[in-house]
């Protein structure tokens, strides 16, 4: 059974993760979380730039 809707659902949420920073580049940051290294874009809004 699938729900059909004409209204898209959007979510704007903030999460907090703790990990080991492995590398910081001009536009991405590489963080080790749970044994895996993930790449995240550095936000221009200051969220990953320490401007909170």
C-alpha positions in Angstrom: 0.0 0.0 0.0 1.5 3.3 -1.1 0.3 6.7 -0.1 -0.3 9.1 -2.9 -0.1 12.8 -2.5 0.2 15.9 -4.6 2.0 17.8 -1.8 5.7 17.2 -1.4 7.1 16.8 2.1 10.1 18.8 3.0 12.2 18.7 6.2 14.6 21.3 7.4 16.4 19.9 10.4 19.7 20.2 12.2 21.6 17.1 13.6 24.6 16.9 15.7 27.3 14.3 15.0 30.6 13.6 16.9 33.5 12.3 14.9 37.2 12.7 14.1 38.0 15.3 11.5 40.4 13.7 9.0 40.8 16.5 6.4 39.5 19.9 5.6 39.6 21.2 2.1 38.3 24.4 0.4 34.8 23.1 0.0 34.5 19.8 1.9 35.3 18.3 5.3 36.1 14.6 5.8 35.0 13.2 9.2 35.3 9.7 10.6 32.1 8.6 12.3 31.6 5.0 13.4 34.6 3.6 11.5 33.7 5.2 8.2 35.0 8.5 6.7 32.2 10.6 5.2 32.6 13.7 3.1 30.4 16.8 3.8 30.2 20.0 2.0 31.2 23.1 4.0 28.2 25.3 4.3 28.4 28.9 3.2 26.0 29.7 6.0 28.6 29.2 8.7 27.2 26.0 10.1 30.5 24.1 9.6 32.8 27.1 9.8 32.6 27.5 13.6 30.5 30.7 13.3 27.6 29.3 15.4 
